[in-house]
């Protein structure tokens, strides 16, 4: 008989670990646990179990963190351009840095984007490719009541490529939308004159 069962109470779940949470996190965790009528520890165990079954959500956390950091850096530079308490040389520095990082990112994103099908632009290339994959699949299913496993490989490959292109294009387009619309001399003039930075 184990020590825990001899003393009564809930059997041990496993080894204990120590994890630090902020007061705000604990408050939200406790509120969530109370809503479903379980303890804080049980709620955390269930949350961890759910996360283990959805690894892709955790995989994207570094990407989200990078995008959040970029957004914060751009916001800091925008604020520096128009800060009335800063010296002119400081505002020009922020304007130049903001312009440079924006134009460099736009160039890199455009180069990467140009390698992908235009899946929502005027040419609708992605839409045509998607329709072609659907047509090929329908024809194959109509021709073979029970298709051979190997015959599905080309279609699966084509479908997966489309989804990969779509995901990559979506990320690149979102990053483009994060960037300021004004760059170059316009920003530096704002910085020198101490005017408010206006988005186009």
VOTORLO-260912 format. One line per field, with one value per residue: residue in three letters; x, y, z of N, C-alpha, C, CB in turn. Coordinates in nm, 4 decimals. Glycine has a CB too. Layout:
rest <- c(ala,...) .
nX <- c(X,...) .
nY <- c(Y,...) .
nZ <- c(Z,...) .
caX <- c(X,...) .
caY <- c(Y,...) .
caZ <- c(Z,...) .
cX <- c(X,...) .
cY <- c(Y,...) .
cZ <- c(Z,...) .
cbX <- c(X,...) .
cbY <- c(Y,...) .
cbZ <- c(Z,...) .
//
This chain:
rest <- c(unk,unk,unk,unk,unk,unk,unk,unk,unk,unk,unk,unk,unk,unk,unk,unk,unk,unk,unk,unk,unk,unk,unk,unk,unk,unk,unk,unk,unk,unk,unk,unk,unk,unk,unk,unk,unk,unk,unk,unk,unk,unk,unk,unk,unk,unk,unk,unk,unk,unk,unk,unk,unk,unk,unk,unk,unk,unk,unk,unk,unk,unk,unk,unk,unk,unk,unk,unk,unk,unk,unk,unk,unk,unk,unk,unk,unk,unk,unk,unk,unk,unk,unk,unk,unk,unk,unk,unk,unk,unk,unk,unk,unk,unk,unk,unk,unk,unk,unk,unk,unk,unk,unk,unk,unk,unk,unk,unk,unk,unk,unk,unk,unk,unk,unk,unk,unk,unk,unk,unk,unk,unk,unk,unk,unk,unk,unk,unk,unk,unk,unk,unk,unk,unk,unk,unk,unk,unk,unk,unk,unk,unk,unk,unk,unk,unk,unk,unk,unk,unk,unk,unk,unk,unk,unk,unk,unk,unk,unk,unk,unk,unk,unk,unk,unk,unk,unk,unk,unk,unk,unk,unk,unk,unk,unk,unk,unk,unk,unk,unk,unk,unk,unk,unk,unk,unk,unk,unk,unk,unk,unk,unk,unk,unk,unk,unk,unk,unk,unk,unk) .
nX <- c(0.0857,0.0578,0.1922,0.0203,-0.2309,-0.2659,-0.2966,-0.5286,-0.7475,-0.6980,-0.5434,-0.1962,-0.1163,0.1130,0.4632,0.5323,0.5649,0.7160,0.5824,0.5920,0.3497,0.2040,0.0257,-0.2011,-0.2385,-0.2922,-0.5299,-0.7013,-0.6870,-0.7960,-1.0546,-1.1481,-1.1349,-1.3203,-1.5532,-1.6103,-1.6189,-1.3931,-1.0703,-0.7840,-0.5449,-0.6417,-0.7602,-0.5349,-0.4011,-0.5809,-0.5729,-0.3085,-0.3160,-0.4944,-0.3446,-0.1364,-0.2599,-0.2982,-0.0640,0.0094,-0.0822,0.0892,0.3217,0.3071,0.3424,0.6063,0.6167,0.4023,0.5024,0.7274,0.5997,0.4539,0.6602,0.7778,0.5671,0.5545,0.8064,0.7874,0.5807,0.7070,0.9055,0.7439,0.6247,0.8515,0.9130,0.7364,0.7500,0.7117,0.8815,1.1316,1.4606,1.5415,1.7299,1.6964,1.4375,1.4699,1.6423,1.4708,1.2796,1.4341,1.5175,1.2680,1.1735,1.3703,1.3590,1.1011,1.0976,1.2910,1.1763,0.9448,1.0557,1.1775,0.9524,0.7968,0.9569,0.9512,0.6773,0.6287,0.7094,0.5034,0.1800,-0.0712,-0.3088,-0.5291,-0.5364,-0.5698,-0.5273,-0.6160,-0.4855,-0.4427,-0.7051,-0.7724,-0.5919,-0.6817,-0.9390,-0.8634,-0.7377,-0.9598,-1.1190,-0.9629,-0.9635,-1.2348,-1.2748,-1.1064,-1.2212,-1.4639,-1.3838,-1.2630,-1.3919,-1.2926,-1.0166,-0.6714,-0.4233,-0.1735,-0.2477,-0.3536,-0.1545,-0.0373,-0.2534,-0.2874,-0.0439,-0.0618,-0.2816,-0.1767,0.0365,-0.1018,-0.2301,-0.0079,0.1030,-0.1058,-0.1091,0.1485,0.1329,-0.0706,0.0504,0.2625,0.1176,-0.0205,0.1945,0.2791,0.0639,0.1039,0.2982,0.4021,0.2562,0.3842,0.7053,1.0601,1.1557,0.9303,0.8707,1.1025,1.0802,0.8536,0.9652,1.1614,1.0061,0.8419,0.5847,0.2642,0.2526,0.0826,-0.1199,-0.1608) .
nY <- c(-0.1195,0.2193,0.5307,0.7510,0.6270,0.4960,0.7032,0.8097,1.0193,1.1936,0.9946,1.0165,1.2048,1.2354,1.3309,1.6384,1.9702,2.2965,2.5961,2.9287,3.1864,3.4925,3.7340,3.8226,3.6178,3.4009,3.4875,3.4803,3.2094,3.0931,3.1985,3.0759,2.8073,2.8046,2.8531,2.6108,2.4481,2.3151,2.2436,2.4667,2.3276,2.1034,2.2273,2.3330,2.0973,1.9895,2.1883,2.1673,1.9093,1.9421,2.1172,1.9514,1.7906,1.9647,2.0525,2.2231,2.4789,2.5684,2.5615,2.7842,2.9945,3.1162,3.2546,3.4349,3.5799,3.7023,3.8675,4.0307,4.1609,4.2989,4.4718,4.6251,4.7492,4.9039,5.0734,5.2110,5.3490,5.5075,5.6670,5.7992,5.9637,6.1771,6.2767,6.5427,6.6157,6.5319,6.5838,6.7336,6.5838,6.3348,6.2713,6.2648,6.0489,5.8384,5.8579,5.7960,5.5347,5.4056,5.4400,5.2983,5.0312,4.9714,4.9984,4.8071,4.5698,4.5652,4.5199,4.2660,4.1104,4.1432,4.0161,3.7524,3.7086,3.7237,3.4816,3.3123,3.1728,3.3967,3.4168,3.5637,3.7859,4.0001,3.8184,3.5786,3.3333,3.1358,3.0513,2.9311,2.7185,2.5748,2.4988,2.3352,2.1218,2.0208,1.9438,1.7403,1.5545,1.4872,1.3687,1.1493,1.0027,0.9420,0.7761,0.5620,0.3412,0.2463,0.3931,0.3250,0.3228,0.4503,0.6107,0.8330,0.9915,1.2031,1.3876,1.4426,1.5647,1.7930,1.9238,1.9735,2.1436,2.3684,2.4477,2.5062,2.7199,2.9011,2.9455,3.0563,3.2862,3.4212,3.4838,3.6509,3.8598,3.9622,4.0604,4.2612,4.4369,4.5295,4.7216,5.0672,5.3225,5.5464,5.6634,5.7412,6.0645,6.2072,6.1250,6.2163,6.4914,6.5394,6.4745,6.6740,6.9023,6.8514,6.7629,6.5947,6.2475,6.1258,5.8690,5.7406) .
nZ <- c(0.0000,-0.0887,0.0354,-0.0013,-0.0437,0.1945,0.3725,0.2859,0.0828,-0.2359,-0.4846,-0.5769,-0.8643,-1.0108,-1.0310,-0.8634,-0.9929,-1.0094,-1.1138,-1.2201,-1.2176,-1.3300,-1.1257,-1.2652,-1.4531,-1.2833,-1.1721,-1.3937,-1.4549,-1.2218,-1.2355,-1.4682,-1.3902,-1.1799,-1.3196,-1.4390,-1.2257,-1.1065,-0.9580,-0.9420,-1.0047,-1.1418,-1.3612,-1.4889,-1.5539,-1.7415,-1.9369,-2.0225,-2.1272,-2.3411,-2.4984,-2.5737,-2.7579,-2.9603,-3.1152,-3.3209,-3.2641,-3.0632,-3.2054,-3.3703,-3.1989,-3.1717,-3.4195,-3.3933,-3.1797,-3.2957,-3.4861,-3.3143,-3.1779,-3.3917,-3.4583,-3.2243,-3.2290,-3.4634,-3.3834,-3.1730,-3.3158,-3.4819,-3.2900,-3.1989,-3.4127,-3.3999,-3.1464,-2.9366,-2.7358,-2.7942,-2.9316,-3.2512,-3.3974,-3.2868,-3.3638,-3.6402,-3.6600,-3.5779,-3.7824,-4.0076,-3.9451,-3.9284,-4.1903,-4.3319,-4.2310,-4.3038,-4.5904,-4.6558,-4.5587,-4.7167,-4.9697,-4.9360,-4.8687,-5.0982,-5.2882,-5.1951,-5.2111,-5.4846,-5.5784,-5.5392,-5.6341,-5.7584,-5.5610,-5.4782,-5.6289,-5.9257,-6.1371,-6.0428,-6.0158,-5.8219,-5.7707,-6.0151,-6.0187,-5.7983,-5.8816,-6.0916,-5.9580,-5.8168,-6.0342,-6.1518,-5.9449,-5.9271,-6.1780,-6.1549,-5.9453,-6.0635,-6.2670,-6.1398,-5.9224,-5.6824,-5.6214,-5.6903,-5.4333,-5.4986,-5.7080,-5.5954,-5.5045,-5.6747,-5.6795,-5.4070,-5.3571,-5.5222,-5.4048,-5.1470,-5.2065,-5.2956,-5.0562,-4.8997,-5.0446,-5.0172,-4.7387,-4.6964,-4.8571,-4.7237,-4.4754,-4.5620,-4.6811,-4.4592,-4.3095,-4.4817,-4.4555,-4.2008,-4.2160,-4.2177,-4.4299,-4.5147,-4.6019,-4.6271,-4.7459,-4.6722,-4.4094,-4.2797,-4.3116,-4.1555,-3.9101,-3.8798,-3.8755,-3.6685,-3.6961,-3.6740,-3.7320,-3.9989,-4.1159,-4.4434) .
caX <- c(0.0000,0.1390,0.1735,-0.0967,-0.3542,-0.2791,-0.3435,-0.6555,-0.7402,-0.6815,-0.4147,-0.1018,-0.1260,0.2487,0.5564,0.4964,0.6607,0.6898,0.5702,0.5565,0.2507,0.1800,-0.1033,-0.3098,-0.2626,-0.3582,-0.6682,-0.7776,-0.6937,-0.8929,-1.1893,-1.1852,-1.1573,-1.4453,-1.6675,-1.6411,-1.6287,-1.2784,-0.9610,-0.6830,-0.4524,-0.7101,-0.7775,-0.4044,-0.3738,-0.6639,-0.5227,-0.1864,-0.3548,-0.5510,-0.2352,-0.0590,-0.3322,-0.3024,0.0724,0.0310,-0.1058,0.2117,0.4253,0.2976,0.3687,0.7234,0.5821,0.3217,0.5899,0.8075,0.5128,0.4218,0.7792,0.7911,0.4634,0.5933,0.9202,0.7365,0.5047,0.8039,0.9680,0.6430,0.6121,0.9722,0.9133,0.6504,0.7586,0.7462,0.9821,1.2601,1.5371,1.5206,1.8149,1.6376,1.3207,1.5191,1.6939,1.3562,1.2190,1.5209,1.5108,1.1353,1.1690,1.4600,1.3082,0.9792,1.1287,1.3632,1.0791,0.8578,1.1305,1.1917,0.8214,0.7538,1.0330,0.8975,0.5390,0.6266,0.7364,0.3816,0.0667,-0.1524,-0.4322,-0.6465,-0.5169,-0.6481,-0.5141,-0.6874,-0.4108,-0.4678,-0.8394,-0.7696,-0.5226,-0.7701,-1.0434,-0.8018,-0.7211,-1.0929,-1.1637,-0.8869,-1.0078,-1.3683,-1.2594,-1.0444,-1.3194,-1.5657,-1.3246,-1.2241,-1.4803,-1.2006,-0.8869,-0.5500,-0.3573,-0.0694,-0.3064,-0.3934,-0.0357,-0.0253,-0.3576,-0.2562,0.0678,-0.1115,-0.3643,-0.0907,0.1112,-0.1933,-0.2505,0.1170,0.1111,-0.2069,-0.0649,0.2634,0.0858,-0.1457,0.1450,0.3333,0.0241,-0.0450,0.3118,0.2752,-0.0367,0.1534,0.3994,0.3511,0.2424,0.4699,0.8475,1.1516,1.1692,0.8088,0.8869,1.2087,1.0258,0.7701,1.0527,1.2259,0.9072,0.7706,0.4428,0.2059,0.2605,-0.0503,-0.1244,-0.2353) .
caY <- c(0.0000,0.3395,0.6264,0.8343,0.5517,0.4626,0.8207,0.8533,1.1343,1.1668,0.9327,1.1058,1.2054,1.2246,1.4194,1.7792,2.0652,2.4341,2.6866,3.0639,3.2575,3.6297,3.7458,3.8340,3.4849,3.3187,3.5345,3.4291,3.0639,3.0622,3.2292,2.9709,2.6838,2.8200,2.8450,2.4701,2.3770,2.2289,2.3134,2.5281,2.2243,2.0211,2.3094,2.3412,1.9662,1.9756,2.2812,2.1087,1.7935,1.9924,2.1732,1.8408,1.7377,2.0680,2.1045,2.3278,2.6089,2.6066,2.5802,2.9173,3.0975,3.1984,3.3443,3.5419,3.6628,3.7848,3.9694,4.1248,4.2430,4.3907,4.5727,4.7149,4.8293,5.0037,5.1719,5.2945,5.4402,5.6068,5.7628,5.8800,6.0633,6.2915,6.3101,6.6855,6.6340,6.4841,6.6745,6.7108,6.4753,6.2076,6.2441,6.2259,5.9121,5.7469,5.8618,5.7230,5.3926,5.3553,5.4337,5.1941,4.8980,4.9509,4.9746,4.6802,4.4621,4.5613,4.4579,4.1238,4.0467,4.1409,3.9118,3.6224,3.6970,3.7057,3.3408,3.2362,3.2021,3.5116,3.3438,3.6488,3.9059,4.0113,3.7026,3.4648,3.2122,3.0329,2.9972,2.8405,2.5970,2.4997,2.4375,2.2279,2.0076,1.9653,1.8761,1.6153,1.4593,1.4396,1.2777,1.0251,0.9283,0.8906,0.6702,0.4478,0.3306,0.2379,0.4285,0.2663,0.4181,0.5295,0.7087,0.9517,1.0676,1.3316,1.4799,1.4860,1.6575,1.9184,1.9894,2.0206,2.2594,2.4820,2.4917,2.5674,2.8505,2.9879,2.9831,3.1451,3.4141,3.4882,3.5405,3.7619,3.9710,4.0220,4.1383,4.3826,4.5271,4.5857,4.8242,5.2025,5.3566,5.6601,5.6378,5.8309,6.2073,6.2537,6.1043,6.3024,6.6270,6.5407,6.4743,6.8047,7.0048,6.8131,6.7457,6.4654,6.1476,6.0882,5.7540,5.7636) .
caZ <- c(0.0000,-0.0961,0.1438,-0.0245,-0.0260,0.3355,0.4442,0.2311,-0.0055,-0.3774,-0.5189,-0.6432,-1.0099,-1.0635,-0.9606,-0.8613,-1.0494,-0.9692,-1.2275,-1.1757,-1.2973,-1.2848,-1.0563,-1.3626,-1.5087,-1.1813,-1.1589,-1.5070,-1.4406,-1.1154,-1.2846,-1.5628,-1.3138,-1.1050,-1.4107,-1.4666,-1.0990,-1.0774,-0.8914,-1.0273,-1.0526,-1.2420,-1.4810,-1.5545,-1.6141,-1.8608,-2.0373,-2.0775,-2.2074,-2.4662,-2.5780,-2.6298,-2.8726,-3.0632,-3.1177,-3.4207,-3.2037,-2.9943,-3.3064,-3.4261,-3.0986,-3.2059,-3.5291,-3.3367,-3.0978,-3.3873,-3.5418,-3.2071,-3.1541,-3.5043,-3.4451,-3.1150,-3.2734,-3.5566,-3.3064,-3.1015,-3.4118,-3.5222,-3.1806,-3.1933,-3.5206,-3.3676,-3.0043,-2.9250,-2.6318,-2.8442,-3.0164,-3.3942,-3.4466,-3.2425,-3.4484,-3.7726,-3.6461,-3.5778,-3.9147,-4.0997,-3.9103,-3.9655,-4.3357,-4.3809,-4.1989,-4.3816,-4.7313,-4.6665,-4.5418,-4.8342,-5.0784,-4.9077,-4.8757,-5.2383,-5.3576,-5.1538,-5.2583,-5.6289,-5.6090,-5.5107,-5.7224,-5.7205,-5.5285,-5.4601,-5.7081,-6.0504,-6.2255,-5.9826,-6.0499,-5.7210,-5.7918,-6.1298,-5.9780,-5.7078,-5.9642,-6.1691,-5.8682,-5.7919,-6.1556,-6.1661,-5.8429,-5.9652,-6.2911,-6.1091,-5.8671,-6.1550,-6.3499,-6.0575,-5.8070,-5.5692,-5.6795,-5.6353,-5.3423,-5.5637,-5.7996,-5.5181,-5.4656,-5.7443,-5.6355,-5.2710,-5.3680,-5.5786,-5.3026,-5.0386,-5.2554,-5.2942,-4.9190,-4.8542,-5.1101,-4.9581,-4.6042,-4.7072,-4.9097,-4.6180,-4.3778,-4.6250,-4.6985,-4.3281,-4.2735,-4.5635,-4.3997,-4.0752,-4.2397,-4.2421,-4.5708,-4.5464,-4.5800,-4.6953,-4.7173,-4.6057,-4.2654,-4.2271,-4.3028,-4.0350,-3.7938,-3.8687,-3.8460,-3.5471,-3.7256,-3.6398,-3.8379,-4.0458,-4.2050,-4.5676) .
cX <- c(0.0884,0.1042,0.0460,-0.2255,-0.3748,-0.3340,-0.4789,-0.6369,-0.7168,-0.5474,-0.3256,-0.1146,0.0102,0.3395,0.5125,0.6066,0.6218,0.6918,0.5244,0.4560,0.2385,0.0471,-0.2206,-0.3434,-0.3355,-0.5046,-0.7549,-0.7930,-0.7983,-1.0355,-1.2375,-1.2149,-1.2901,-1.5672,-1.7078,-1.6388,-1.5158,-1.1699,-0.8662,-0.5904,-0.5155,-0.7278,-0.6467,-0.3684,-0.4530,-0.6146,-0.3967,-0.2190,-0.4117,-0.4411,-0.1522,-0.1271,-0.3438,-0.1641,0.0922,0.0084,0.0202,0.3243,0.4245,0.3244,0.4940,0.6952,0.5013,0.4063,0.6744,0.7228,0.4767,0.5398,0.7999,0.6902,0.4999,0.7097,0.8769,0.6597,0.5990,0.8689,0.8697,0.6263,0.7327,0.9774,0.8408,0.6553,0.8006,0.8548,1.1210,1.3285,1.5154,1.6048,1.7623,1.5169,1.3636,1.5751,1.5789,1.2905,1.3011,1.5146,1.3776,1.1243,1.2519,1.4053,1.1824,1.0097,1.2024,1.2672,0.9873,0.9273,1.1403,1.0587,0.7724,0.8273,0.9794,0.7574,0.5329,0.6524,0.6119,0.2741,-0.0135,-0.2923,-0.5500,-0.6331,-0.5979,-0.6412,-0.5863,-0.6185,-0.4379,-0.6038,-0.8436,-0.7000,-0.6107,-0.8810,-0.9878,-0.7823,-0.8559,-1.1430,-1.0935,-0.9332,-1.1443,-1.3595,-1.2018,-1.1436,-1.4279,-1.5120,-1.2924,-1.3131,-1.3988,-1.0604,-0.7719,-0.4808,-0.2553,-0.1260,-0.3459,-0.2748,-0.0249,-0.1293,-0.3306,-0.1428,0.0215,-0.1947,-0.2771,-0.0091,0.0227,-0.2120,-0.1254,0.1338,0.0147,-0.1623,0.0507,0.2210,0.0099,-0.0553,0.2157,0.2424,-0.0057,0.0731,0.3180,0.1790,0.0082,0.2412,0.3363,0.3453,0.3338,0.6137,0.9282,1.1453,1.0477,0.8198,0.9922,1.1624,0.9354,0.8564,1.1169,1.1289,0.8270,0.6227,0.3951,0.2131,0.1199,-0.0388,-0.2056,-0.3690) .
cY <- c(0.1234,0.4349,0.7073,0.7574,0.5148,0.5802,0.8670,0.9728,1.0928,1.1020,1.0319,1.0928,1.1819,1.3190,1.5647,1.8623,2.2052,2.5238,2.8228,3.1264,3.3995,3.6346,3.7535,3.6982,3.3963,3.3582,3.4799,3.2779,3.0253,3.0894,3.1219,2.8397,2.6893,2.8066,2.7014,2.3840,2.2802,2.3120,2.3763,2.4229,2.1391,2.0988,2.3161,2.2088,1.9492,2.0677,2.2268,1.9905,1.8380,2.0469,2.0635,1.7811,1.8394,2.1307,2.2175,2.4664,2.6579,2.6318,2.7221,3.0277,3.1787,3.2965,3.4627,3.6365,3.7550,3.8981,4.0737,4.2173,4.3432,4.5037,4.6734,4.8049,4.9380,5.1125,5.2646,5.3956,5.5470,5.7132,5.8545,5.9883,6.1905,6.3315,6.4564,6.7124,6.5891,6.5920,6.6377,6.5948,6.3393,6.1709,6.2006,6.0845,5.8126,5.7418,5.7817,5.5729,5.3326,5.3402,5.3174,5.0547,4.8688,4.9178,4.8427,4.5628,4.4519,4.4921,4.3073,4.0501,4.0378,4.0331,3.7734,3.6008,3.6683,3.5616,3.2539,3.2669,3.3197,3.4623,3.4325,3.7803,3.9036,3.8868,3.5795,3.3322,3.1004,2.9687,2.8993,2.7094,2.5101,2.4298,2.3206,2.1036,1.9411,1.8879,1.7418,1.5112,1.4016,1.3395,1.1439,0.9402,0.8698,0.7734,0.5455,0.4440,0.3224,0.2664,0.3549,0.3697,0.5076,0.6360,0.8373,1.0421,1.2003,1.4338,1.5319,1.5879,1.7929,1.9956,2.0485,2.1419,2.3841,2.5363,2.5585,2.7064,2.9489,3.0361,3.0825,3.2835,3.4918,3.5540,3.6623,3.8834,4.0401,4.1069,4.2682,4.4846,4.5919,4.7084,4.9609,5.2327,5.4710,5.6280,5.7526,5.9742,6.2622,6.2390,6.1974,6.4475,6.6409,6.5521,6.6115,6.9138,6.9755,6.7957,6.6077,6.3721,6.1027,5.9695,5.7885,5.6905) .
cZ <- c(0.0000,0.0168,0.1252,-0.0020,0.1194,0.4144,0.3951,0.1401,-0.1490,-0.4039,-0.5924,-0.7947,-1.0723,-0.9872,-0.9706,-0.9257,-1.0045,-1.0924,-1.1764,-1.2722,-1.2430,-1.2107,-1.1536,-1.4228,-1.4096,-1.1639,-1.2716,-1.4996,-1.3369,-1.1609,-1.3809,-1.4911,-1.2384,-1.1943,-1.4393,-1.3408,-1.0696,-1.0102,-0.9933,-1.0873,-1.1617,-1.3721,-1.5597,-1.6203,-1.7434,-1.9732,-2.1028,-2.1674,-2.3419,-2.5567,-2.6422,-2.7517,-2.9850,-3.0753,-3.2169,-3.3617,-3.1329,-3.0942,-3.3600,-3.3252,-3.1302,-3.3197,-3.4773,-3.2529,-3.1846,-3.4455,-3.4375,-3.1789,-3.2671,-3.4923,-3.3359,-3.1560,-3.3708,-3.4837,-3.2307,-3.1950,-3.4581,-3.4143,-3.1713,-3.2988,-3.4783,-3.2214,-2.9881,-2.8209,-2.6755,-2.9261,-3.1637,-3.4449,-3.4037,-3.3287,-3.5878,-3.7691,-3.6541,-3.7154,-4.0145,-4.0728,-3.9522,-4.1163,-4.3893,-4.3530,-4.2803,-4.5273,-4.7508,-4.6544,-4.6631,-4.9512,-5.0580,-4.9204,-5.0194,-5.3165,-5.3236,-5.2105,-5.4079,-5.6695,-5.5909,-5.6141,-5.6689,-5.6858,-5.4934,-5.5374,-5.8365,-6.1373,-6.1738,-6.0131,-5.9509,-5.7417,-5.9078,-6.0948,-5.8886,-5.7860,-6.0448,-6.0826,-5.8412,-5.9135,-6.1728,-6.0653,-5.8792,-6.0790,-6.2465,-6.0306,-5.9565,-6.2373,-6.2695,-5.9335,-5.6783,-5.6228,-5.6117,-5.5457,-5.4108,-5.6565,-5.7281,-5.4862,-5.5410,-5.7000,-5.4951,-5.2719,-5.4195,-5.4770,-5.1926,-5.0809,-5.2545,-5.1537,-4.8633,-4.9147,-5.0446,-4.8195,-4.6098,-4.7566,-4.8032,-4.5161,-4.4369,-4.6426,-4.5666,-4.2834,-4.3539,-4.5029,-4.2700,-4.0973,-4.2640,-4.3918,-4.6111,-4.5139,-4.6387,-4.6505,-4.6441,-4.4546,-4.2077,-4.2164,-4.1814,-3.9105,-3.7723,-3.8268,-3.7201,-3.5704,-3.6844,-3.7583,-3.8746,-4.1385,-4.3283,-4.5602) .
cbX <- c(-0.0965,0.1206,0.2932,-0.0941,-0.3531,-0.1449,-0.2439,-0.7525,-0.6311,-0.6954,-0.4362,0.0425,-0.1850,0.2524,0.6979,0.4702,0.6651,0.7935,0.4708,0.6830,0.1127,0.1802,-0.1033,-0.2724,-0.1315,-0.2846,-0.6733,-0.7106,-0.5562,-0.8621,-1.1917,-1.0740,-1.0415,-1.4482,-1.6356,-1.5430,-1.7546,-1.2241,-0.8844,-0.6018,-0.4075,-0.8470,-0.8250,-0.2960,-0.4085,-0.8108,-0.4950,-0.0921,-0.4578,-0.6557,-0.1462,-0.0374,-0.4697,-0.4098,0.1678,-0.0611,-0.2237,0.2527,0.4069,0.1636,0.3824,0.8403,0.5034,0.2090,0.6798,0.8663,0.3871,0.3821,0.9036,0.7726,0.3282,0.6312,1.0256,0.6476,0.4086,0.9114,1.0217,0.5073,0.5931,1.0912,0.8481,0.5090,0.8589,0.6223,0.9416,1.2419,1.6882,1.5531,1.9576,1.5961,1.2305,1.6268,1.7710,1.2532,1.2042,1.6656,1.5322,1.0249,1.2183,1.5971,1.2787,0.8911,1.2122,1.4723,0.9963,0.8155,1.2705,1.2490,0.7204,0.7765,1.1819,0.8946,0.4615,0.7285,0.8495,0.3298,-0.0241,-0.1569,-0.4070,-0.6682,-0.3712,-0.6002,-0.3693,-0.8320,-0.2616,-0.4587,-0.9381,-0.6996,-0.3928,-0.8315,-1.1052,-0.6670,-0.6556,-1.1919,-1.1388,-0.7366,-1.0135,-1.4580,-1.1699,-0.9215,-1.3820,-1.6146,-1.1985,-1.0733,-1.5723,-1.2079,-0.8646,-0.4547,-0.2896,0.0228,-0.4279,-0.4615,0.0894,-0.0370,-0.4935,-0.2187,0.1754,-0.1943,-0.4653,0.0023,0.1653,-0.3278,-0.2905,0.2372,0.0803,-0.3420,-0.0231,0.3685,-0.0033,-0.2366,0.2492,0.3894,-0.1053,-0.0735,0.4389,0.2336,-0.1653,0.2309,0.4867,0.4390,0.0992,0.4251,0.8905,1.1265,1.1908,0.6874,0.9243,1.3331,0.9487,0.6830,1.1608,1.2901,0.8141,0.7925,0.4158,0.0609,0.3474,-0.1200,-0.1837,-0.1535) .
cbY <- c(0.0012,0.4082,0.7197,0.8905,0.4266,0.4191,0.9323,0.8868,1.2279,1.2946,0.8067,1.0753,1.3375,1.2556,1.4038,1.8263,2.0558,2.4820,2.6303,3.1528,3.1841,3.7297,3.8689,3.9330,3.4199,3.3308,3.6882,3.4682,3.0068,3.1441,3.3665,2.9504,2.6599,2.9543,2.9157,2.4146,2.3040,2.1617,2.2174,2.6306,2.1353,1.9738,2.4518,2.3813,1.8526,2.0066,2.4180,2.0648,1.7075,2.1014,2.2618,1.7330,1.6922,2.1759,1.9944,2.3066,2.6022,2.4980,2.4812,2.9363,3.0340,3.1088,3.2691,3.4843,3.5755,3.6980,3.9063,4.0491,4.1542,4.3164,4.5068,4.6338,4.7401,4.9381,5.1019,5.2074,5.3624,5.5384,5.6900,5.7930,6.0056,6.2605,6.2160,6.7656,6.5589,6.3572,6.6696,6.8369,6.4934,6.2158,6.3682,6.3245,5.8951,5.7895,6.0060,5.7729,5.3729,5.4493,5.5646,5.2092,4.8857,5.0746,5.0893,4.6707,4.4842,4.7033,4.5192,4.1037,4.1231,4.2774,3.9209,3.6115,3.8249,3.7956,3.2885,3.2677,3.0784,3.6181,3.2515,3.6775,3.9234,4.1296,3.6702,3.4604,3.2416,3.0921,3.1097,2.9070,2.6319,2.5936,2.5417,2.2740,2.0518,2.0773,1.9645,1.6413,1.5269,1.5573,1.3403,1.0554,1.0182,1.0021,0.7209,0.4557,0.2079,0.0966,0.5787,0.2181,0.3434,0.4390,0.6493,0.9096,0.9845,1.3102,1.4120,1.3655,1.6006,1.8911,1.8897,1.9091,2.2330,2.4424,2.3738,2.4787,2.8376,2.9141,2.8588,3.0848,3.3922,3.3905,3.4340,3.7185,3.9219,3.9136,4.0560,4.3492,4.4526,4.4806,4.7855,5.3066,5.3924,5.7849,5.5024,5.8258,6.2847,6.1767,5.9592,6.2936,6.6627,6.4141,6.3675,6.8419,7.0201,6.9152,6.7684,6.4812,6.0267,6.2059,5.6311,5.7162) .
cbZ <- c(0.1232,-0.2308,0.1532,-0.1647,-0.1119,0.3926,0.4313,0.3423,0.0394,-0.4581,-0.6052,-0.5984,-1.0597,-1.2151,-1.0167,-0.7175,-1.2056,-0.8645,-1.3343,-1.1645,-1.2952,-1.4047,-0.9666,-1.4736,-1.5499,-1.0474,-1.1581,-1.6380,-1.4014,-0.9893,-1.3532,-1.6654,-1.2149,-1.0349,-1.5407,-1.5678,-1.0951,-1.2072,-0.7999,-0.9483,-0.9368,-1.1892,-1.4432,-1.4539,-1.5151,-1.8273,-1.9749,-1.9648,-2.1318,-2.4380,-2.4915,-2.5250,-2.8305,-3.0303,-3.1493,-3.5405,-3.1057,-2.8940,-3.4206,-3.4856,-2.9618,-3.2443,-3.6377,-3.2525,-3.0106,-3.5014,-3.5985,-3.0794,-3.1391,-3.6373,-3.4143,-2.9903,-3.3384,-3.6614,-3.2084,-3.0358,-3.5325,-3.5505,-3.0494,-3.2068,-3.6471,-3.4050,-2.9314,-2.8898,-2.5080,-2.9282,-2.9800,-3.4734,-3.3971,-3.0937,-3.4575,-3.8219,-3.5123,-3.4717,-3.9625,-4.0880,-3.7600,-3.9136,-4.3955,-4.3178,-4.0476,-4.3741,-4.7871,-4.5587,-4.4148,-4.8744,-5.0891,-4.7685,-4.7905,-5.3036,-5.3215,-5.0004,-5.2271,-5.6935,-5.5203,-5.3691,-5.7373,-5.8347,-5.4152,-5.3114,-5.7400,-6.1306,-6.2455,-6.0328,-6.0550,-5.5804,-5.8165,-6.2484,-5.9057,-5.6017,-6.0586,-6.2275,-5.7358,-5.7558,-6.2780,-6.1489,-5.7044,-6.0056,-6.3980,-6.0230,-5.7608,-6.2482,-6.4174,-6.0177,-5.8202,-5.4980,-5.6699,-5.7494,-5.2314,-5.6412,-5.8690,-5.3886,-5.4898,-5.8927,-5.6403,-5.1831,-5.4595,-5.7040,-5.2424,-4.9926,-5.3977,-5.3528,-4.8311,-4.8909,-5.2607,-4.9485,-4.5251,-4.8013,-5.0325,-4.5489,-4.3344,-4.7603,-4.7614,-4.2247,-4.2955,-4.7086,-4.3764,-3.9986,-4.3585,-4.1705,-4.6016,-4.4706,-4.6429,-4.8378,-4.8459,-4.6571,-4.2363,-4.3159,-4.4305,-4.0277,-3.8095,-4.0000,-3.9623,-3.4398,-3.8740,-3.5934,-3.7944,-4.1168,-4.1336,-4.6918) .
//
